[in-house]
Amino acid sequence: MDKRAAVVLAVIFGGLFLVLFGFMLLAYSAVKSASFTSDVESSAGARVGIVEVKGTIGTEGPQGADADKIVKLLKKYEKDDDIKSIVLRVDSPGGSVAPSQEIHDAVKRIKGKKKVVVSMGGLAASGGYYISAPADKIYAEPGTLTGSIGVIFMHFNVRGLLEWAKVDETTLKAGKYKDTLSPFRPLQDTDREEIQGISDDIYGQFVKAVAEGRSIPEAKVREIAEGRIYTGHKAKDLKLVDELGGLDDAVGAAWQLAGQSGEPKIQYPPKEHELSLRDLVRGAFQGAAEGVKTSLPEGGVMFLAPSLLGR
């Protein structure tokens, strides 16, 4: 390839890349405009950060609330000076103990720096209430189902099924309690004692967290707990929630508690499917590289644009 051909080829590729890059910028701007119109009401200045806890706590996937992601977002808002207060939007039946405690502890820690207000959706029970308890203020709708302050262990026994299928099961263990709650044998007194002790311990932690978060004596919490579910209306009478209202009311309260005036400005968490400029640029380079590879067979140069536009 002579020097003139190389220059012409460089100009062609450079021009195509600039056109493609410009197209990507326009596409990115359109995507961000559409996304942030609904997800972020303000991109700068004082804002109320929204953290959503939807689904079973500790479970990944569309029906779960990933505690790690929630805690990371809480920390991000904690460090952001423009986020003046946080609204924790809870719509959860509860979930695993340790993940619920992780979120609870994060809320409790942040509360010392920024105001945290909880907005309960249709359901904020058990672990959903656990993570709400340390907030500065809790809002619930009159028909919200909340409370359920308690601990539960589920146990299933399949011994009869194995006998019906003529399947033998043998357990070899080292340690008296290693096969506690085994589904292959009848429940024993040692099982009941061991699991009841664990349940009582965790229940005590739950009661203490509610008592501290809501400034209610532990004895009183135990009276109204016992796993009972309450409506938001009843929960307010029992001082488990502070006010009746929805998300807008909680946002307004968080805005005022942060010492802000005027109309609240809100920042929602980014959507997981949201495209970034880096992703678009990387895609452009990958498409260009693939186009060059397929359009430059030995002995000639092919028309490049269709190859790039088809990526």
N, C-alpha and C positions, 0 to 999 in steps of 0.2 A: 504494500500500500504506500503510494507516494505521499509527500507532505501535504499537497493540496487536498487529496482525498481525506486525509486524517483531519485537516482543519474543517472541511465540510461536514464530516461525520460528527466532530465535536460540537459544531454549531447546532446541528440537528438535534443531537441528544440533549444539549444544554437548553435549547428552546423548548423541547418537549417536557423536560423536567420542570422548567419554570412554569409552563402552562399547567402541568399536573399539580405542582405545589400550590399554585394559586387556586386551583379548583378545590384542593384539600382544605385550604384555609377558609374558603367560602362555605364548604360543607360543614367544617368544624364550627364556624360562627353560627350557622343555621341550627345545628344540633344543640349547641350550648344555649342559644336564645330560647329554643323551644323547651329545653330542659329546665333552665334556671327560671323561666317565667313561672313555672309551677312549683319548683323545688326551693328556690332561694329568692325571697322577696327583696333582699338587699345584699350586695356583695362587698360592701365596705361600711365602716362606721359601727356604732353600737347595735348589737343584735341580741335576740334571744335564740339560743341554740336548742334545737329539738333532737331528742334521742328517743328512738322508737324501740319498745320491747314488745314484740308481737310473737305469739306462739309459745311453745313449750321451752322453758329456759334450759339451756344446756344441750339442746338438740339442734344439729345443723340441718340445713335444707329450707325449703319454702315454708314449712310449717313449724319451724323452730326459731328460737332466739339464741343466737350464738353469743355467749357471755364474753368471749375474748374480743369480738368485734365491738360489742357494746362498751366494754371497759376502755378499749382503745379510743373510741369516739369521745367518751367522757373525758379522758385525759387530754385529747386534742382540744376540746372546748375549754378545759381548765387552763391550758397554756395560752389560749387565744385571748389577747387583751380586749378585742372587739366584742367577744361574747361576754355580755355582762351578767347573764343569768341563764339557767338551763331548765327546760321543761322535759320531764321524763314521761313520755306517753306510754302507758302500760295497758296492754290488752293480752293478758296471759293467764292460763290456769295454774301456773307454777311450773315446777320441774325439779331438776336435780338440786340437791342441797348445796354442794360446794359452789357450783356456778352462780346460784342465787346469792350466796354469801359474798362472792367476788364482786358482784354488781352492788350489793348493799354496802360493802366496805368502800367502794369507789365513790358512791354517792355521799356517804358519811364524811369521807376525807375532803371532797370538793366543797361540801357544805360549809367548811370553815373558811373558804375563799370566795365563793360565789353562791348566790341564792339558787336553790333547787326546788322546783315546784312539780308535783306529780299530777298528771291528768289521767284518770282511769277511764278506760273504754267500757265495753260491755262486760268484761270479766277481768278482775285483778285479784285473784285469790291465791292462797297458800304462798308459794314463792313469789307470785306477783305482788302480794301484799308485803312480803319480807323486804323486797327491794324498795318499796315505797315508804316504809316506816321512817327512815331517817330524814326524809325531805323536810324542808322548811314549811311547806304547805301542801295539802292533798285535796284535790278536787275530784268529785265523782258525780255521775248522773244519779238521779233518784232510783233508777232501775239497774244501776251497776251491781253486779254480784261480786262481793269482796269478802275479806275475812279468811275463813278456812285456816285458822292458825292451828296447825297440827302437823303430825308426821305419820306417814303410812308406809308399811312394807307389804308387798304382795308376794304370796307363796302359792305355787301350784304343785300338786303331787300327781305324778304320772305312773305310779307303781301299778295301779290296776290295768292301765293300758298296756304296759310291758308284759304283765302276766297274761293278758288276753292274746297278745301277739307272740307269746311263748319266747320272750326275750329275757335273758338273765343279765343282771347288772352286778358287778363286783367293785367295791370301793376299797382302795388301799390308801391309808393316810398316815401321816405323822403329825400328831397334834390333836388333842381332844375335840376341838371345835372346828377343825378344818372343813368338815362337810356340813356345817351348820346350814339349815334350810335346804338340804339336798332334796330334789324333787323325786328321788328314787326310793325313798323310805318314809314311813310315817313320821309326823312331827313329834319330837321328843321334848320333855320338860327342859332339858339343857338348851334346846333351840329357843324355846319361848323365853327363858330367862335371859339368854344372851341378846336376842334381838330386842326384847323389851327394855333392856338396859341401854342399848344404843338409841332406841326411840325416845326414851325419857331424857337422855343427854341432849339429843338434837332438839327436842321439844323445849327443854329448858333454855337452850341458846336462842330459839325463836322467840320465846316469851320475853327474854331479857332484851333482845333487839327491839321488840315492839315497845316495851316499857321505857327504854331509853329514848327511842325515837319519838314517841308520842307523849313523853313525860306523864306516864300513867303508872301507878304502883304495880309491881309484878303480881301481887295478889289479885288486883282488879283485872289485870290482863288474863290471868288464869280463869277467872270467873266467866269472862266473855269469850274465851278462846274455845278450847276443846273441839276444834275442827268445825265449828259452826259457820255457816255461810250467811252473810247479811246483805240486804239491799243497801245501796248508797244512802238512802234515806235513814235507815236504821243505824248504819255505821256512823253517820253524823251524830246521832243521839248518843252513841257510845264513845264518841270522840276518836274513832278510828280514822275518820276523815274530817277535814275542816269545813269545807264548803261544798255546796251542790252546784254543779256547772260543768261545761264542756271544755274542749281544748282552747277555744278563744278566751274563755274566762281565766284559764290557767296561764295562758300567755300574757294576758293583761296584768295579772297579779305578779308574774315574774318580772315584767317590765317595770312595774311600779316599785317592787321590792329592791330592784337594782338602782333605784333613784332616777329613772328615766321618765321623760314626759312626752306627750304627744302620742301618735300612733305607733304601736310596737312594730319593730322590724324583725323579721324571722329568718333563720337559716335552718333549712332542713338538711339531713344527712344526704350525701351524694348517692345516687342510684348505682347499684353494682354494675348495671349494663351500660352506664354512661361512657361515651367515647372520650378519650383524651387526645390532645394534639399530638402527643408522642406516639400514640397508637396509629394515628392517621399518617404521620410522617414515616414511621417505620413501615407501614403498609405500602406507602408510595415507593420507598427505596426497594422493598422486596419485589414489588410489581415491576419496577424498572429493571432490576437485575434479571428477573426471569424473562422479561421481554427482550433484553439484549441477548440473553443466552439462546433463546429460541429463534431470534431474528437474524442471527449472524452465523449461518452455516458456512462450511468451508466454501470459498470461492465467490461469495457475494453478500450483498446487503439487502434485506427485505424491508418493506414498508412497516414502520414500528408502531404507529399510533393505534391501529386496531388491537394489537397485542396488549398494549398498555391499558386501553380503555376497557378491554375485556376482563381485566383482573379484578 
